[in-house]
Amino acid sequence: MTNLSPPRMVEAFAHPAGSIAVGVPGGAVGWRGTLLAIHIASAASYEMEELAEARCVAGRGIEGDRYYLGSGTYSPKPDTREVTLIEQEALDAINRNDPPLQAGPLQIAPIDHRRNLTVRGVPLNHLVGRRFRVGEVILRGGRLNFPCKYLEELLGLPVYLPLYNRSGLNCGVERGGVLRPGDPIEMLD
């Protein structure tokens, strides 16, 4: 697949949510997380592929991913989506039906949720407007991700309500590098 021009991204701290949060002290501190899994898809609606390592490029995203290539469903709409993250704890809760927002537990694996990075021990909702490190890569939290009906259609599961307020974080890449599962994740400032 050939990309004629890079997608237009909104720099994470220039996004309305990120620009407000970056100047406000607070957020969760004292945590240390772990990168569990890396996934990309080369185009909209393509199945996600799990990677043993991935190269992130500053201002662009993960090499080979649909938003790096400009071939994602939402690529025509400039936003902060160079790298997306989701908490394994949120998936575990949905898999337990906690809270009971659907008829019963759903089985959502890291390859299903369509975020790039699955993490554990990282309070993503507190990282809007914050810089943090994943291995050697530095990310900037731009905005919280929202669940969408498109994901429900792709998965054939009622995930919209269970993912509400825990659908992950959209980030920009400040400093690129290689990511690998097992990489530590920590706040920078």
Buried (B, 14 or more C-beta within 10 A) or exposed (E): EEEEEEBEBBBBBBBEBBBEBBEEEEBEEEEEBBBBBBBBBBBBEEEBEEBEEBBBBBEBBBBBBBBBBBBBBBBEEEBBBBBBBBBBBBBEBBBEBEEEBBEEBBEBEBEBBBBBBBBBBBBBBBBBBBBBBBBEBBBBBBBBBEBBEBBBEBBEBEBBEBBEEBBBBBBBBBEBBEBBBEBEBEBEE
